[in-house]
């Protein structure tokens, strides 16, 4: 019998795998003073993650939404849309009259007025964020981000990823899981991170940096502050404030250290999969 020194998972075989299948700890680590310090750090981090997961798990989970549940809401929305359509047509008629009047008074100001109206319409179209394909309630995430509790928001975001894909027990996502992550939910997560950080954090910013770094994981980590020279940052060393570099958060590709992956994949592979997905869902 062999116990993982971090999560205490029991292996019946005396020759366990190289990495713990539960927490990912390198079971081949030696017993140097440095390794002992890393082990203590890993044990403390694991306890914190278990406490966080326990808090999330204890919250009542909403049942999966069915078509029958949605029908009344759809009917109400259709009624509201019809009323909005009529109101929009009335407003459009009034707007056309106003524009015609402005043109007759001062044609040179018409272009400027139309430009302002276009900008206003674009802003109103993006004020309502997308929702969820699986009935996930994103209110707690929104509240954490609104309060500027960036570390708790990042940890909660990671728990959301696991919950949505049903991987809470494993504690990590496969490449297939990432590829099948619901597009609407990814847009919602991206929207809230970008909105409450003023564009400093979020997947859109990370994708822009990823592309500008020629999709090189090392260069990307240097730019977002996950690596400093030869020093790959541990999770606890990140900057959970608005003084952090652009794209510093959220962390999807790793949890322990920027040069370590999660599960069976490397951090570089994980980030590449997430960045490819952001293109597909058109963030």
ABEGO torsion letter per residue (X at the ends): XBBBAAAGBBBABABBBABBAAAGBBAABBABAAAAAAAAAAAAAAAAAAAAAAAAAABBBBBBBBAAAAAAAAAAAAAAAAAAAAAAAAAAAAAAAAAAAAAAABAAAAAAAAAAAAAAAAAAAAABBBBBAAGBBAAAAAAAAAAGBAAAAAAAAAAAAAAAAGAAAAGBBBAAAAAABBAAAAAAAAAAAAAAAGGABEAAAAAAAAAAAGGBAAAAAAAAGABBEABBBBAAABBBBAABBBGAOBBAABAABAABBBEABBAAAAAAAAAAAAAAAGX
